[in-house]
Amino acid sequence: MNRRPTLAAVIALAAGLALAGCSSEGTPELKISGAFMPQPVSDMAAGFLTVRNSGGGADRLTSVTSDLSDDITIHESKNQRMQEVKAFDVPADGELDLERGGNHIMFMKLKQKPKQGEKVTVELRFEKSDPITVELPVKEPTYNPTKH
């Protein structure tokens, strides 16, 4: 008769270990660098930055908000065409690069046009991590930093 409680205990322990294994992949640890916005020349603008994840768990950038626009989307560039996406992966111990000619943040119907030298505040929202507030320095319209 002692088998059933022992078997139940073994099953419960195995289930607990399995669940712990699922969560042991780690927690994302996100930092933002290289943020900027070229000075807009129309009622649209783009934002660029790098999200570095030094943690053991992956995350996803799901949206961006800002007082600059009520219409902000994230876009990928493939085959020289850009299209809106629902999210970007931020791999564990990796990075997400939003850069000219590639994936980026798109601001439509700007409420005002920020000038070079100003800063635009955005909030990056993620699937797992808390939102991160970032200031995008406004650079000259042709600004394109080189990667190190």
C-alpha positions in Angstrom: 0.0 0.0 0.0 3.0 2.3 0.4 3.6 2.2 -3.4 0.9 4.7 -4.3 2.1 7.6 -2.1 5.7 6.9 -3.2 4.6 6.7 -6.9 2.6 9.9 -6.5 5.6 11.6 -4.8 7.9 10.5 -7.6 5.4 11.8 -10.3 5.1 15.1 -8.4 8.9 15.4 -8.1 9.4 14.6 -11.8 6.7 17.2 -12.8 8.4 19.8 -10.6 11.8 19.1 -12.1 10.3 19.3 -15.6 8.7 22.7 -14.9 11.9 23.9 -13.3 13.8 22.8 -16.4 11.5 24.9 -18.6 12.2 28.0 -16.6 15.9 27.4 -16.1 16.7 28.7 -19.6 17.3 32.0 -17.9 16.1 35.5 -17.7 16.6 38.2 -20.4 19.0 41.0 -19.4 18.5 43.8 -21.9 20.6 47.0 -22.5 20.1 49.5 -25.3 23.0 51.2 -27.2 23.6 53.2 -30.3 20.1 54.8 -30.3 19.4 57.6 -32.8 16.9 59.1 -35.1 17.9 60.9 -38.3 16.2 64.3 -38.5 12.9 63.8 -40.3 12.4 65.5 -43.7 8.7 64.7 -43.9 5.9 63.6 -41.5 7.6 60.2 -41.1 10.8 59.3 -39.2 12.8 56.2 -38.4 14.5 55.1 -35.3 17.6 52.8 -34.9 19.2 51.1 -31.9 20.7 47.9 -30.7 19.1 45.7 -28.0 21.8 43.6 -26.3 20.7 40.6 -24.3 23.4 39.3 -21.9 20.9 37.0 -20.2 20.3 33.3 -20.7 16.7 33.7 -21.8 15.4 35.1 -25.1 12.8 37.9 -25.4 10.9 39.7 -28.1 10.4 43.4 -28.9 6.7 43.7 -29.4 6.0 47.4 -29.7 7.3 51.0 -29.3 5.4 54.0 -28.0 6.3 57.7 -28.0 4.6 61.1 -27.6 6.0 62.0 -31.1 3.5 59.8 -32.9 0.4 57.7 -32.2 1.3 55.5 -35.2 4.6 53.7 -34.5 5.4 50.3 -36.0 8.4 48.0 -36.2 9.5 47.0 -39.7 11.8 44.5 -41.3 13.6 45.0 -44.6 13.7 42.0 -46.9 14.6 42.0 -50.6 14.8 45.8 -50.5 11.2 46.1 -49.3 10.1 47.0 -45.8 7.1 45.4 -44.1 5.5 45.7 -40.7 6.1 42.9 -38.2 4.4 42.0 -34.9 7.7 41.4 -33.0 11.5 41.1 -33.3 13.4 38.3 -31.5 16.1 39.3 -29.0 18.1 36.1 -28.7 19.6 34.9 -25.4 23.2 36.1 -25.2 22.7 37.9 -28.5 21.4 41.2 -29.9 18.7 42.8 -32.1 20.1 45.4 -34.4 17.8 48.0 -35.8 19.9 49.8 -38.4 19.7 51.8 -41.6 18.9 49.5 -44.5 17.6 46.8 -42.2 15.1 46.4 -39.4 13.9 49.6 -37.8 11.3 51.6 -35.9 8.9 53.6 -38.1 7.1 56.8 -36.9 4.2 57.9 -39.0 2.1 61.1 -38.9 4.6 63.0 -36.6 3.0 65.4 -34.2 6.1 67.6 -34.7 9.4 67.4 -36.5 12.3 67.1 -34.1 15.4 69.0 -35.0 19.0 67.9 -34.9 20.4 68.0 -31.4 17.0 67.3 -29.8 16.1 64.0 -28.2 13.0 61.8 -28.8 11.8 59.6 -25.9 10.5 56.2 -26.7 9.4 53.2 -24.7 10.3 49.8 -25.9 7.9 47.0 -24.9 8.9 43.4 -24.6 7.2 40.1 -24.3 9.0 39.2 -21.0 11.0 42.1 -19.8 9.8 45.3 -18.3 9.5 48.3 -20.7 12.7 50.3 -21.3 12.6 54.0 -21.9 15.2 55.2 -24.3 16.2 58.7 -25.7 16.9 58.8 -29.4 19.3 61.7 -30.1 18.2 63.4 -33.4 21.1 63.4 -35.8 21.6 64.9 -39.3 19.3 63.3 -42.0 22.2 61.4 -43.6 23.7 60.1 -40.3 24.8 56.5 -40.5 27.2 55.2 -37.8 29.7 52.6 -38.5 29.7 49.3 -36.7 32.7 48.4 -34.6 
